[in-house]
Amino acid sequence: MIYPLVVSARLDKSWTVLASHQTPGADRCVDIFSRPDGTFGFEEFRREPEDMGAWTPVAYFSVREYATIEAAIAAARDSVRWLGGILDG
């Protein structure tokens, strides 16, 4: 089951984060989100001490739109090399 999460300050406030996957060290994450128009997307973030713990987008994947959550997750898995290990683990 997927539960809505608090939306990162780096994503549009009208989008709803459906899942957030972090590396074990909590220095990278990928958010999967839905938009009010019914499309889905994802974004990869990094968090480093010099950023004072703020999540910073890595590649701006959020501009891409997908018709289904499954398509967004598949694209995230293909685009973010560490994500497959988290999703499969």
Steps between C-alpha positions, in 0.01 A plus 500: 500500500623852424441779750516873419801669659590860568612664176860620488545878482672442163185359332188686390266530800207368295676165448450213745797281588380139494828329591847607605795259479828582678847352492604331826718803581203736443709717268295429184131451441253463217147633538220359285211746471167570336383827349148646506467432124531124565858457379785361707867579533810456710796697625837403644641706787828513691564622853845614608633671814598815309134535394403502869295183451275640226396265220635629168382370158770310314383479139161672476316187387175658625431668165425159346138380506373141515146370456525246784684465828649175367649685203647766731655235725645313200649823363645585842654153525657544154623855573630471856760225520478431876118482513465144369692363797272683742180392323616139469639480855 
